[in-house]
Amino acid sequence: MNKKMIMIPVVLLGALGLAIQLVPYGRNHANPPVRQEPQWDRPETRQLAQRACFDCHSNETKWPWYASVAPVSWFTQRHVDKGRRDLNFSEWDLPQKEAKKAVKELQQGKMPLQSYTLAHPQARLQPAEQQLLMVGLKATLQGQSGTSRARHHDDDDDRE
């Protein structure tokens, strides 16, 4: 095969890779402020949720470096946006329609997403941790839909 025939697609792919970096979606990594959190049943529940859920389901997302590189930035931003819409532990003063599904999603192995745990091994839960999180979330969410029994994040400064 001709060297020129190989170089043309490589140069075109490189140019395309550079061009998509100009698309701004997925580049704003400023987290919204934490408004309210649920009234956690115990600190361990919050710690497990923070480890396995908060990057997509709170306003405390830790954005990795690759979340600034398109097209990964688009994928990551879309997942975080959807996760926050479905359930946001940082905006408990707003209705959280999907809160009741959280335990079921954990139990069925749907959460955390496998694509997330591949890149974030610390989010993988051992069976005992998964069970603790399910029991803790069930106790925490019992009777809470997002606007009731919430607690302000400012009250929890000692947990940081």
N, C-alpha and C positions, 0 to 999 in steps of 0.2 A: 504494500500500500504506500502511496505517495506521502511524504512528510507533510506536504502542504494540505493534503486531504485530512490529516489528523489535526493539524493546528487550527484550521478554520472552526470546527465545532468547539475546541477547547477555548479559543478566544471568545467565541460567541457566548458560551456558557459563563465564562468569567465576566463578560460585560453584562450579561443578564443578572448574575449574582450581585454585581455592584449596583446595577440600576434598581433592583428591588429594595436595596437599603434606603432608597429615597422615599419609600412608602412609610408614612409616619405611624400607622396603626401598630399598636403593640410596643410603643416606645415611651409612653408616659408611665413611669413606674412610681409616681408619687401616690402613696396610699392615702385614701380618705381617712379622716380622723375616726378613732374608735368612739362610738357614741354610748352604747351600753352593751353589756354582756349578760348572758343568762345568769341566774343565781345557781352556780355550780353546786352539785351535791357534795363535792369534796375536791381538794386541790389536785389529786391524782387524775381525776376525770379531765380537768382543764389541761393538765400537762400532756396527757395522751391525745386529746383533741388538738392541742397546739402542735404537737409533733406530726400527727397524721392528717389533720383537716385544715388548719388555719391558713396555709398558703393559698388555698382556693376558696375557703369559706369564712374569711374574715378580712378586715382591713389592715391586717398585719402581715401581708404577703412579703416573703423574703425573695426578692427577684434575683435569680442567678445571672451571671454575665451573659450567658447565651440567650437570655430573654430579650436581649437588645439586638439580636442578629436575625434579620428576616431570612427565611420565612418562619423560623422557630418563634420569633416574637409574636407573629400573628396567631399562631396556634396557642401559645401560652396565654396571651391576653384574652383570647376568646374563651379559653377554659376558665380563667379566673373570673371574667365577667359573668359567665353562666353560673359558676359556682356561687358567687356572691348573690346573684339573683335568686337562686334556689334556696340557699341557706347562708345567712351571714351572722356569725356569732358576735360581730362587732356592732351590729345595728339591731339589737334586740328590742329597741323601742318601736320598731316597725314590725308589722305582721310577717311571720316566717311560715308561710304556707307549707313548705316542704319539711319542716322540723320533725314532724312525726315519722317521716320516712327514713330518717337518718339511721336509726337502729336497724331497720330492715335491710337497708343498703349495705351496712357493715356486715350483718349476718349472712347475707347472700354473696359476700365477697366482691360486691360492685364498687365499694369504696374502701380505701382510697383507690383511685384508678391505677391499673397496672402500668400504664404509660408514665404516671407520676412516680410510682415507687421504683421503676427502673432507673430513673434519674436521681431519685431521692431515697436511698436505701434506709435512711433513718426513719422514714415514714412507714416502713414495713412493720406490721405488728405481729408479735408472737401470738399464738392462740390464747394464752392466758391474758395478754395485754388486750387483745381484741375483745375477749369476754368482759374484762374490767371496763373497757370503754363502752361496750353495749349496755352493761348494767348501769354504769354511771350516767350515760346519756339518757337512758330511760328514766332514771330517777330525776335527773336535771330537767328534762323536758316534760315530765308529768304535769299536765295541767297548764303548761306554758305554751303560748302560741307566738310569742315574740313581744307582745306588748304588756304582758302581765308578769309580775314578780321579777322584773328585770333589775339589774344592779348596775350602777354607774361604774365604768372602768376606773375612774379616779379613786374610787373606794378601795381599789385593789393594788395600790402602789407597792405594797410589801411583797407582792408575788413576782415582781419583775426580777 
